[in-house]
Amino acid sequence: MKCPFCGKENPPYASYCLYCGHNLKEEYILHLTHGERRLVTVLFADVAGFTKISEQLDPEDVLSLINKLFEKLEMPIEKYDGTIDKYLGDGVMVIFGAPQAHENDPERAVRASMEMQEIAKEYFRNFPQKLGIKITINTGVVVAGYSGGKVKKSYTVIGDIVNVAKKMQDIADAGDVLVTETVKNFTSYLFDFEDIGLKFLAGREEPIHVYKLIGFRKGKEGELKAIKGKLIPLVGRSKELNILLNRKELAFSGKGQLVEITGEAGIGKSRMKLELKNSMAPGQANVYEGACINFGRIFLYWPFIEILRNIFEIIPDDHKEAIRWKLSKQAEKLNLEIPTVEVLANLLGIGSAEEIIEEKMVIFNSILTLFDKLSQKKPLVLIFEDIHWIDEASLELLRFLAEKISTKRILMLCLHRPEFNPAFPEMGHITIIFLTPLSFPESRQFVKYLLGVEDVPDSFVEIIVQKSEGNPLFMEEIISSLAGQRYISIENRKLKILKKIETTDIPASIHALITSELDKLPEDLREIVKIAAVIGREFNVRLLAMIARTENLEEKLRELENKGFIYKSKNKKDVYIFKHSFVRDGAYSLLLKSEKKQLHATVGFAIENIFKDRLEENYDILAYHFYEGEVTTKALEYLIKAARTHQKLHMYVMSYEKFKKALDVMNKMKIKERNRQSIEWQYLIYLGKGKAAEILGRWNEALADFQNAFSIAQDIKNIEYQMESGYYLAELLSLKGEYQNALKYIERLEGLSPRNSFYIDLKLLKSEILQLRGEYEKSIALLEESLTYPGVESDTFLKIKFYTKLAALYLEKGDFKLAHYYTKEAKKLAQSLEEPYTLNISLNLVAEQLNKLGVYEVAQDILSNAVKISREVGDKQTLQRIFYNLASTKEGLGEVSEALSLLRRALEISIQTEDRYFTGIILKKIGKIHVDYIKDRNQAIQNLKRSCEIFQSIGQKLNFYENYVLLSKIYADQSQLEDAYSIIKEASSWFKESKVEKNYLEATLTQAYIELLRGEFDEAYRKSIIKSKYKTGELSLLSCELKTLLFLLQKTPKISEELDTLAKEIEEIEKWPLSRACTIRLTIVKTLLNIMKEQYSEVISLYNKFTASLPITEFREERAFLNTLAGFARGMEGEKDQAIFMFEESLGLLDILGSIPLRIIARYFYLKFAIIKGLKEIYEKELPVIEQQIKDYNIRGLSLLTHLLQEERNKIAQQKKFE
């Protein structure tokens, strides 16, 4: 700062010119021409008992008394750099943090209050009246600036925190220092407080929490905050620590060292100091610390005086005689000469005025002599913290010592911020260690240690790192802030995120740190920083020049770069970047609302002017600036353009937020501002927001948006818009399972004239609904008719969609020839496409159909190519669906672990894009694989329930109830028959009501299976013979499984005839392309059928084929069950020992992992074999087991098996009797 009086340059912290003594603080204030929003601490001090003394004394005496008191109170205020705002009769209002901020203003205020109370006690000690002062302190955001009229203005702060601090005077007593909870939270690391509870203040409805200052925390007096929070293992500093410890060893061996550790605030300098101290054994060295405090520059040799006080064990309560005695005693031990002792006495403030030494070299040599004497007894470690705040005399002394210690057992450690250069001499024993931000993996480890959890999600770490940029202190403060605001909690060493974390305000401690650095800048540079902050974290020099209109801008930017506030981009021309997001945010927070509004608008227009040929890439920025600048029409225009761009790129969260903001702007527009353009914008907003909301799983909101868009389209009689919004409305109604309502909208829109792309899409949607209802002929006719429309005939991509739909329909009809034909045609058309997005989607559609046809190798090749294309074009939305279909391909090829891996990758993308519907679909598929292939039913239930939760929350009923069908089967396998029956009935009822015939048939057959297990055989049989137009292989298989069980339990009226019918049905099922899981199930049905027909050689043949075709690790449950059936067949063929071995081996495995009905049926065959072969010992051992299992699991339907066994015994006994 240049002194206006003598013209000499002064350091930014100087209150008075170092050359002529001019008051620079007043000059600084004069440069503030408008207000700022600032975080400040306000202190009120008032004389208690003043009214009474005013009555007793002459006014002149009262004035003299108060003025003398204020003179004394000004000393601690000035010492801690407070600003006296005003005198209020017998009181004073003091501001800490304006116009000059410090990173510890609340601490300064509390320190000042303690010294003010001591002064007041001393001052009033001999007064006959009982007098004292009461002090109240509060911290918060205010507007700071000039207040007043034309005649008189004064610098002040305005805000609610001032009122609170003033009104707290009413509840304070003489000698009290009362603070708010905010002040207590800021300073509790250093001071102790008494909680005096919630207090109501005059004129305020809500009480505030008040605390009374007790004093310094025990053992903490004079100590600065070093490491906040808990001490965790050191992260990411092993290389730097090794260097520091190496220098320590050199110093201890007599090769003195000086180590500078430099890094930005909070980077971990103090932690390195702590690690150094912890590396030394007790008594190994003498360690003394001297902290440079940011209000200590006016005290010469402050850090050295601190070290001297530690060396001579001087405590704050020691009087001069005690200090002199301690000094002389230690000097004698060290054999110090008298002149040296006199210098040290002067530095400690106990020398006489005549003895004061002016010559600095005398001081320097005396200090060196002391340190040398100490190091001769044992190694000496001298730690100087925060030397960026050091006074000039101490800095010179440091430089002097740096040159002199190279042959002594002394290690000097100096910690400072990067913008400060101590200019130590370049010598071999002087080392600089630069601390850089933690990397992402290091930050993850830091966060884990800090929270004390086993793991943290990448998404959480990304938020913390993005905001903190790897600064440990900033990470600590941000996490502390998140915990305080109940965003996160810890349960059983696991991080629990309670609500979505989008952003977090700057924690107040970091805000104070940033503001204090900004306040040290000259006014012209500060203004540039504030304007640049409005532009953003990155700012273009041309843009800044147009707004700031200042001379020598490049020179000033270089100066800001040198001071560590900004740096020049290496990749972008004419672009600077704020060194840290907190610097930008801190500068921005200083601006008043009116200034922000004006500047944002100005920036928006400037961007339009400078980048008029590149507006599309600036839609987001323009939308932001015009929105904040309240330029309504511009904000609306660019919000819509930005939102639609995000939607094209599948960035649905950002698209949704932009549309939502645009709607907010639209709703605030005045009626007179509305015109045809704004109405069309409103349509685009509702439609776009609805599309984004649908992807994000907010289906009810999306439905309302589509309905609003449709209403607007009708009002303005725009048929194109009606078709577009009507399609999205009908599609969402269909997804929600409201098929009848969807059809009503479709039929309504079919009456409109244009056959545009949405008209075609409506036909596809209608065919899907008809297919769901089993109306195949109508669905096929509709698609074939639509293929003749000119819009379809000429559009390759549309034809692919129609062909794959027709292939799926013909497959469900059982017409495999036409299904293959349309799939091949779709594949040919897809290969002719060049545009990557449509090619990608087309390949995925074709591969999906190939999977259904069981042509897995071809599907794999197509999907592998599609993955490459998706990655090249960045199409995440299609990529997640490709991964899903590729997982189905791998499942078909028998690569189950690879299938699960692909599904997890798809799941990651769906979670990233917040596509909740598809997340539910993936979880459903994962659950199905776990039950079909891995037989991990608990894991399957977990995934299916998560899927259900998603579908229920978004209103997707079809998949929700499909999950219920899957869950009911699992519950039945686990003998939870009541749970299974409850949910299958609910699912069956919904499918029937919604006329979703295929699903209704599956639910009916599943319900019949559960009823069979419950012993309700008539109901089960009635449902097993239900007639349906559906002929799919999987549904037919389900029916055959049910009939087979009924035959086994002898609960069908004509077993022999129906066995033949079942055999024919199996032949038909074998024509279908079945999944591997269904193929295994079909093998079990065929095996049971052959046993019931007593065709044992067929059973053994089937078993041999089965075991040869599958790896031993797959389908272990089915393998074990078939092993028992093959064992039965071998036993019937005379291989008794082999049969027993196979039974014993398999039953043990089934009892561990098999479904409960399967293990009971398997044991039934073992007992039947034992009865037939007269193996009494086996029978007597196994019969109680099966009876107990049926009883324990309450499977009434299978209790018939024990009756059948008894009948078999009676039958054999009868035969023997007959023989």
RATA-V875125 format. One record per residue. N is the residue number from 1. RES is the residue in one small letter. PHI is phi as a letter, one per 20 degrees, with the letter a starting at -180 (none if undefined). Layout:
{{N/RES/PHI} {N/RES/PHI}}
//
This chain:
{{1/m/none} {2/k/e} {3/c/f} {4/p/f} {5/f/e} {6/c/d} {7/g/n} {8/k/e} {9/e/e} {10/n/d} {11/p/f} {12/p/f} {13/y/e} {14/a/f} {15/s/e} {16/y/c} {17/c/f} {18/l/f} {19/y/d} {20/c/c} {21/g/n} {22/h/f} {23/n/f} {24/l/f} {25/k/f} {26/e/f} {27/e/f} {28/y/f} {29/i/f} {30/l/f} {31/h/f} {32/l/e} {33/t/e} {34/h/b} {35/g/f} {36/e/b} {37/r/e} {38/r/c} {39/l/e} {40/v/c} {41/t/d} {42/v/d} {43/l/c} {44/f/d} {45/a/c} {46/d/c} {47/v/f} {48/a/e} {49/g/n} {50/f/f} {51/t/g} {52/k/f} {53/i/f} {54/s/f} {55/e/f} {56/q/e} {57/l/d} {58/d/f} {59/p/g} {60/e/f} {61/d/f} {62/v/f} {63/l/f} {64/s/f} {65/l/g} {66/i/f} {67/n/f} {68/k/f} {69/l/f} {70/f/f} {71/e/g} {72/k/f} {73/l/f} {74/e/f} {75/m/f} {76/p/f} {77/i/f} {78/e/f} {79/k/g} {80/y/e} {81/d/m} {82/g/e} {83/t/d} {84/i/f} {85/d/f} {86/k/a} {87/y/e} {88/l/c} {89/g/m} {90/d/e} {91/g/c} {92/v/b} {93/m/d} {94/v/c} {95/i/d} {96/f/d} {97/g/o} {98/a/b} {99/p/f} {100/q/d} {101/a/e} {102/h/c} {103/e/f} {104/n/c} {105/d/f} {106/p/g} {107/e/f} {108/r/g} {109/a/f} {110/v/f} {111/r/g} {112/a/f} {113/s/f} {114/m/f} {115/e/f} {116/m/f} {117/q/f} {118/e/f} {119/i/f} {120/a/f} {121/k/f} {122/e/f} {123/y/f} {124/f/e} {125/r/g} {126/n/e} {127/f/f} {128/p/f} {129/q/e} {130/k/e} {131/l/c} {132/g/a} {133/i/d} {134/k/d} {135/i/c} {136/t/c} {137/i/c} {138/n/b} {139/t/c} {140/g/r} {141/v/e} {142/v/c} {143/v/d} {144/a/d} {145/g/r} {146/y/e} {147/s/c} {148/g/q} {149/g/e} {150/k/f} {151/v/f} {152/k/c} {153/k/c} {154/s/b} {155/y/f} {156/t/b} {157/v/c} {158/i/c} {159/g/r} {160/d/f} {161/i/f} {162/v/f} {163/n/f} {164/v/f} {165/a/f} {166/k/f} {167/k/f} {168/m/f} {169/q/g} {170/d/f} {171/i/d} {172/a/e} {173/d/d} {174/a/g} {175/g/n} {176/d/e} {177/v/c} {178/l/d} {179/v/c} {180/t/e} {181/e/f} {182/t/f} {183/v/f} {184/k/f} {185/n/f} {186/f/f} {187/t/c} {188/s/f} {189/y/f} {190/l/d} {191/f/c} {192/d/d} {193/f/c} {194/e/d} {195/d/f} {196/i/d} {197/g/n} {198/l/f} {199/k/c} {200/f/e} {201/l/d} {202/a/g} {203/g/n} {204/r/d} {205/e/f} {206/e/e} {207/p/f} {208/i/c} {209/h/e} {210/v/c} {211/y/c} {212/k/d} {213/l/f} {214/i/e} {215/g/q} {216/f/f} {217/r/f} {218/k/g} {219/g/m} {220/k/d} {221/e/g} {222/g/m} {223/e/e} {224/l/e} {225/k/f} {226/a/d} {227/i/c} {228/k/e} {229/g/n} {230/k/f} {231/l/e} {232/i/d} {233/p/g} {234/l/f} {235/v/c} {236/g/m} {237/r/c} {238/s/f} {239/k/f} {240/e/f} {241/l/f} {242/n/f} {243/i/f} {244/l/f} {245/l/f} {246/n/f} {247/r/f} {248/k/f} {249/e/f} {250/l/f} {251/a/f} {252/f/f} {253/s/e} {254/g/o} {255/k/d} {256/g/g} {257/q/c} {258/l/c} {259/v/d} {260/e/e} {261/i/d} {262/t/c} {263/g/r} {264/e/f} {265/a/g} {266/g/n} {267/i/f} {268/g/p} {269/k/f} {270/s/f} {271/r/f} {272/m/f} {273/k/g} {274/l/f} {275/e/f} {276/l/f} {277/k/f} {278/n/f} {279/s/f} {280/m/e} {281/a/f} {282/p/g} {283/g/m} {284/q/f} {285/a/b} {286/n/e} {287/v/d} {288/y/c} {289/e/d} {290/g/c} {291/a/e} {292/c/e} {293/i/d} {294/n/f} {295/f/d} {296/g/d} {297/r/f} {298/i/f} {299/f/d} {300/l/f} {301/y/m} {302/w/g} {303/p/f} {304/f/f} {305/i/f} {306/e/g} {307/i/f} {308/l/f} {309/r/f} {310/n/f} {311/i/f} {312/f/e} {313/e/l} {314/i/e} {315/i/d} {316/p/g} {317/d/e} {318/d/f} {319/h/e} {320/k/g} {321/e/f} {322/a/f} {323/i/f} {324/r/f} {325/w/f} {326/k/f} {327/l/f} {328/s/f} {329/k/f} {330/q/f} {331/a/f} {332/e/f} {333/k/f} {334/l/e} {335/n/m} {336/l/e} {337/e/f} {338/i/g} {339/p/g} {340/t/f} {341/v/f} {342/e/f} {343/v/f} {344/l/f} {345/a/f} {346/n/f} {347/l/f} {348/l/e} {349/g/n} {350/i/c} {351/g/e} {352/s/e} {353/a/g} {354/e/f} {355/e/e} {356/i/f} {357/i/e} {358/e/e} {359/e/f} {360/k/f} {361/m/f} {362/v/f} {363/i/f} {364/f/f} {365/n/f} {366/s/f} {367/i/f} {368/l/f} {369/t/g} {370/l/g} {371/f/f} {372/d/f} {373/k/f} {374/l/f} {375/s/f} {376/q/f} {377/k/f} {378/k/a} {379/p/g} {380/l/d} {381/v/d} {382/l/d} {383/i/d} {384/f/d} {385/e/e} {386/d/l} {387/i/f} {388/h/f} {389/w/d} {390/i/f} {391/d/f} {392/e/f} {393/a/f} {394/s/f} {395/l/f} {396/e/f} {397/l/f} {398/l/g} {399/r/f} {400/f/f} {401/l/f} {402/a/g} {403/e/f} {404/k/e} {405/i/e} {406/s/f} {407/t/d} {408/k/d} {409/r/e} {410/i/c} {411/l/d} {412/m/d} {413/l/d} {414/c/d} {415/l/d} {416/h/b} {417/r/e} {418/p/f} {419/e/f} {420/f/e} {421/n/c} {422/p/f} {423/a/l} {424/f/f} {425/p/f} {426/e/e} {427/m/c} {428/g/f} {429/h/e} {430/i/d} {431/t/c} {432/i/d} {433/i/d} {434/f/e} {435/l/e} {436/t/d} {437/p/g} {438/l/f} {439/s/f} {440/f/f} {441/p/f} {442/e/f} {443/s/f} {444/r/g} {445/q/f} {446/f/g} {447/v/f} {448/k/f} {449/y/f} {450/l/f} {451/l/e} {452/g/m} {453/v/d} {454/e/f} {455/d/b} {456/v/c} {457/p/f} {458/d/g} {459/s/f} {460/f/f} {461/v/f} {462/e/g} {463/i/f} {464/i/f} {465/v/f} {466/q/g} {467/k/e} {468/s/e} {469/e/l} {470/g/m} {471/n/e} {472/p/g} {473/l/f} {474/f/f} {475/m/f} {476/e/f} {477/e/f} {478/i/f} {479/i/f} {480/s/f} {481/s/f} {482/l/f} {483/a/f} {484/g/f} {485/q/e} {486/r/m} {487/y/e} {488/i/c} {489/s/b} {490/i/d} {491/e/c} {492/n/l} {493/r/m} {494/k/c} {495/l/f} {496/k/d} {497/i/e} {498/l/e} {499/k/b} {500/k/f} {501/i/d} {502/e/d} {503/t/b} {504/t/b} {505/d/f} {506/i/f} {507/p/g} {508/a/g} {509/s/f} {510/i/f} {511/h/g} {512/a/f} {513/l/f} {514/i/f} {515/t/f} {516/s/f} {517/e/f} {518/l/f} {519/d/f} {520/k/e} {521/l/f} {522/p/g} {523/e/g} {524/d/f} {525/l/f} {526/r/f} {527/e/f} {528/i/f} {529/v/f} {530/k/f} {531/i/f} {532/a/f} {533/a/f} {534/v/f} {535/i/f} {536/g/q} {537/r/g} {538/e/d} {539/f/b} {540/n/e} {541/v/f} {542/r/f} {543/l/f} {544/l/f} {545/a/f} {546/m/f} {547/i/e} {548/a/f} {549/r/l} {550/t/c} {551/e/f} {552/n/l} {553/l/f} {554/e/g} {555/e/f} {556/k/f} {557/l/f} {558/r/f} {559/e/f} {560/l/f} {561/e/f} {562/n/f} {563/k/e} {564/g/n} {565/f/e} {566/i/c} {567/y/b} {568/k/e} {569/s/f} {570/k/e} {571/n/d} {572/k/d} {573/k/f} {574/d/l} {575/v/c} {576/y/d} {577/i/c} {578/f/f} {579/k/g} {580/h/b} {581/s/g} {582/f/f} {583/v/f} {584/r/f} {585/d/f} {586/g/f} {587/a/f} {588/y/f} {589/s/f} {590/l/f} {591/l/f} {592/l/f} {593/k/g} {594/s/f} {595/e/f} {596/k/g} {597/k/g} {598/q/f} {599/l/f} {600/h/f} {601/a/f} {602/t/f} {603/v/f} {604/g/g} {605/f/f} {606/a/f} {607/i/f} {608/e/g} {609/n/f} {610/i/f} {611/f/d} {612/k/f} {613/d/e} {614/r/c} {615/l/f} {616/e/g} {617/e/f} {618/n/d} {619/y/g} {620/d/g} {621/i/f} {622/l/f} {623/a/g} {624/y/f} {625/h/f} {626/f/f} {627/y/f} {628/e/f} {629/g/e} {630/e/l} {631/v/e} {632/t/g} {633/t/f} {634/k/f} {635/a/g} {636/l/f} {637/e/g} {638/y/f} {639/l/f} {640/i/f} {641/k/f} {642/a/f} {643/a/f} {644/r/f} {645/t/f} {646/h/f} {647/q/f} {648/k/f} {649/l/e} {650/h/m} {651/m/e} {652/y/f} {653/v/f} {654/m/f} {655/s/f} {656/y/f} {657/e/f} {658/k/f} {659/f/f} {660/k/f} {661/k/f} {662/a/f} {663/l/f} {664/d/f} {665/v/f} {666/m/g} {667/n/f} {668/k/e} {669/m/f} {670/k/f} {671/i/g} {672/k/f} {673/e/e} {674/r/e} {675/n/b} {676/r/g} {677/q/f} {678/s/f} {679/i/f} {680/e/f} {681/w/g} {682/q/f} {683/y/f} {684/l/f} {685/i/f} {686/y/f} {687/l/f} {688/g/f} {689/k/f} {690/g/f} {691/k/f} {692/a/f} {693/a/f} {694/e/f} {695/i/f} {696/l/f} {697/g/n} {698/r/e} {699/w/f} {700/n/f} {701/e/f} {702/a/f} {703/l/f} {704/a/f} {705/d/f} {706/f/f} {707/q/f} {708/n/f} {709/a/f} {710/f/f} {711/s/f} {712/i/f} {713/a/g} {714/q/f} {715/d/f} {716/i/e} {717/k/l} {718/n/d} {719/i/f} {720/e/g} {721/y/f} {722/q/f} {723/m/f} {724/e/f} {725/s/f} {726/g/f} {727/y/f} {728/y/f} {729/l/f} {730/a/f} {731/e/f} {732/l/f} {733/l/f} {734/s/f} {735/l/f} {736/k/f} {737/g/n} {738/e/e} {739/y/f} {740/q/f} {741/n/f} {742/a/f} {743/l/f} {744/k/f} {745/y/f} {746/i/f} {747/e/f} {748/r/f} {749/l/f} {750/e/f} {751/g/f} {752/l/f} {753/s/f} {754/p/f} {755/r/d} {756/n/e} {757/s/f} {758/f/f} {759/y/f} {760/i/f} {761/d/f} {762/l/f} {763/k/f} {764/l/f} {765/l/f} {766/k/f} {767/s/f} {768/e/f} {769/i/f} {770/l/f} {771/q/f} {772/l/g} {773/r/e} {774/g/n} {775/e/e} {776/y/f} {777/e/f} {778/k/f} {779/s/f} {780/i/f} {781/a/f} {782/l/f} {783/l/f} {784/e/f} {785/e/f} {786/s/f} {787/l/f} {788/t/e} {789/y/f} {790/p/g} {791/g/f} {792/v/e} {793/e/g} {794/s/e} {795/d/d} {796/t/g} {797/f/f} {798/l/f} {799/k/f} {800/i/f} {801/k/f} {802/f/f} {803/y/f} {804/t/f} {805/k/f} {806/l/f} {807/a/f} {808/a/f} {809/l/f} {810/y/f} {811/l/f} {812/e/f} {813/k/f} {814/g/n} {815/d/e} {816/f/f} {817/k/f} {818/l/f} {819/a/f} {820/h/f} {821/y/g} {822/y/f} {823/t/f} {824/k/f} {825/e/f} {826/a/f} {827/k/f} {828/k/f} {829/l/f} {830/a/f} {831/q/f} {832/s/e} {833/l/f} {834/e/d} {835/e/f} {836/p/f} {837/y/f} {838/t/f} {839/l/g} {840/n/f} {841/i/f} {842/s/f} {843/l/g} {844/n/f} {845/l/f} {846/v/f} {847/a/f} {848/e/g} {849/q/f} {850/l/f} {851/n/g} {852/k/f} {853/l/e} {854/g/n} {855/v/e} {856/y/f} {857/e/f} {858/v/f} {859/a/g} {860/q/f} {861/d/f} {862/i/f} {863/l/f} {864/s/f} {865/n/f} {866/a/f} {867/v/f} {868/k/f} {869/i/f} {870/s/g} {871/r/f} {872/e/f} {873/v/e} {874/g/m} {875/d/e} {876/k/f} {877/q/g} {878/t/f} {879/l/g} {880/q/f} {881/r/f} {882/i/f} {883/f/g} {884/y/f} {885/n/f} {886/l/f} {887/a/f} {888/s/f} {889/t/f} {890/k/f} {891/e/g} {892/g/f} {893/l/e} {894/g/n} {895/e/e} {896/v/f} {897/s/f} {898/e/f} {899/a/f} {900/l/f} {901/s/f} {902/l/f} {903/l/f} {904/r/f} {905/r/f} {906/a/f} {907/l/f} {908/e/g} {909/i/f} {910/s/f} {911/i/f} {912/q/f} {913/t/e} {914/e/l} {915/d/e} {916/r/f} {917/y/g} {918/f/f} {919/t/g} {920/g/f} {921/i/f} {922/i/f} {923/l/f} {924/k/f} {925/k/f} {926/i/f} {927/g/g} {928/k/f} {929/i/f} {930/h/f} {931/v/e} {932/d/f} {933/y/d} {934/i/e} {935/k/m} {936/d/e} {937/r/f} {938/n/f} {939/q/f} {940/a/f} {941/i/g} {942/q/g} {943/n/f} {944/l/f} {945/k/f} {946/r/f} {947/s/f} {948/c/f} {949/e/g} {950/i/f} {951/f/f} {952/q/f} {953/s/f} {954/i/e} {955/g/n} {956/q/e} {957/k/e} {958/l/g} {959/n/f} {960/f/g} {961/y/f} {962/e/f} {963/n/f} {964/y/f} {965/v/f} {966/l/f} {967/l/f} {968/s/f} {969/k/f} {970/i/f} {971/y/g} {972/a/f} {973/d/f} {974/q/e} {975/s/m} {976/q/e} {977/l/f} {978/e/f} {979/d/f} {980/a/f} {981/y/f} {982/s/f} {983/i/f} {984/i/f} {985/k/f} {986/e/f} {987/a/f} {988/s/g} {989/s/f} {990/w/f} {991/f/f} {992/k/f} {993/e/f} {994/s/e} {995/k/m} {996/v/e} {997/e/f} {998/k/g} {999/n/f} {1000/y/f} {1001/l/f} {1002/e/f} {1003/a/f} {1004/t/f} {1005/l/f} {1006/t/f} {1007/q/f} {1008/a/f} {1009/y/f} {1010/i/f} {1011/e/f} {1012/l/f} {1013/l/f} {1014/r/f} {1015/g/n} {1016/e/e} {1017/f/f} {1018/d/f} {1019/e/f} {1020/a/f} {1021/y/f} {1022/r/g} {1023/k/f} {1024/s/f} {1025/i/d} {1026/i/f} {1027/k/e} {1028/s/b} {1029/k/f} {1030/y/f} {1031/k/c} {1032/t/f} {1033/g/g} {1034/e/f} {1035/l/f} {1036/s/f} {1037/l/f} {1038/l/f} {1039/s/f} {1040/c/f} {1041/e/f} {1042/l/f} {1043/k/f} {1044/t/f} {1045/l/f} {1046/l/f} {1047/f/f} {1048/l/g} {1049/l/e} {1050/q/l} {1051/k/d} {1052/t/c} {1053/p/f} {1054/k/c} {1055/i/f} {1056/s/f} {1057/e/f} {1058/e/f} {1059/l/f} {1060/d/f} {1061/t/f} {1062/l/f} {1063/a/f} {1064/k/f} {1065/e/f} {1066/i/f} {1067/e/g} {1068/e/f} {1069/i/f} {1070/e/f} {1071/k/f} {1072/w/e} {1073/p/f} {1074/l/d} {1075/s/f} {1076/r/f} {1077/a/f} {1078/c/f} {1079/t/f} {1080/i/f} {1081/r/f} {1082/l/f} {1083/t/f} {1084/i/f} {1085/v/f} {1086/k/f} {1087/t/f} {1088/l/f} {1089/l/f} {1090/n/f} {1091/i/f} {1092/m/f} {1093/k/e} {1094/e/m} {1095/q/e} {1096/y/f} {1097/s/f} {1098/e/f} {1099/v/f} {1100/i/f} {1101/s/f} {1102/l/g} {1103/y/f} {1104/n/f} {1105/k/f} {1106/f/f} {1107/t/f} {1108/a/f} {1109/s/e} {1110/l/c} {1111/p/f} {1112/i/f} {1113/t/e} {1114/e/d} {1115/f/l} {1116/r/f} {1117/e/f} {1118/e/f} {1119/r/f} {1120/a/f} {1121/f/f} {1122/l/f} {1123/n/f} {1124/t/f} {1125/l/f} {1126/a/f} {1127/g/f} {1128/f/f} {1129/a/f} {1130/r/f} {1131/g/f} {1132/m/f} {1133/e/e} {1134/g/n} {1135/e/e} {1136/k/f} {1137/d/f} {1138/q/f} {1139/a/f} {1140/i/f} {1141/f/g} {1142/m/f} {1143/f/f} {1144/e/f} {1145/e/f} {1146/s/e} {1147/l/f} {1148/g/f} {1149/l/f} {1150/l/f} {1151/d/f} {1152/i/e} {1153/l/c} {1154/g/f} {1155/s/f} {1156/i/f} {1157/p/g} {1158/l/f} {1159/r/f} {1160/i/f} {1161/i/f} {1162/a/f} {1163/r/f} {1164/y/g} {1165/f/f} {1166/y/f} {1167/l/f} {1168/k/f} {1169/f/f} {1170/a/f} {1171/i/f} {1172/i/f} {1173/k/e} {1174/g/m} {1175/l/e} {1176/k/f} {1177/e/f} {1178/i/f} {1179/y/g} {1180/e/f} {1181/k/f} {1182/e/e} {1183/l/f} {1184/p/f} {1185/v/f} {1186/i/f} {1187/e/f} {1188/q/f} {1189/q/f} {1190/i/f} {1191/k/f} {1192/d/f} {1193/y/e} {1194/n/l} {1195/i/e} {1196/r/f} {1197/g/f} {1198/l/e} {1199/s/f} {1200/l/f} {1201/l/f} {1202/t/f} {1203/h/f} {1204/l/f} {1205/l/f} {1206/q/f} {1207/e/f} {1208/e/f} {1209/r/f} {1210/n/f} {1211/k/f} {1212/i/f} {1213/a/f} {1214/q/f} {1215/q/f} {1216/k/f} {1217/k/f} {1218/f/f} {1219/e/f}}
//
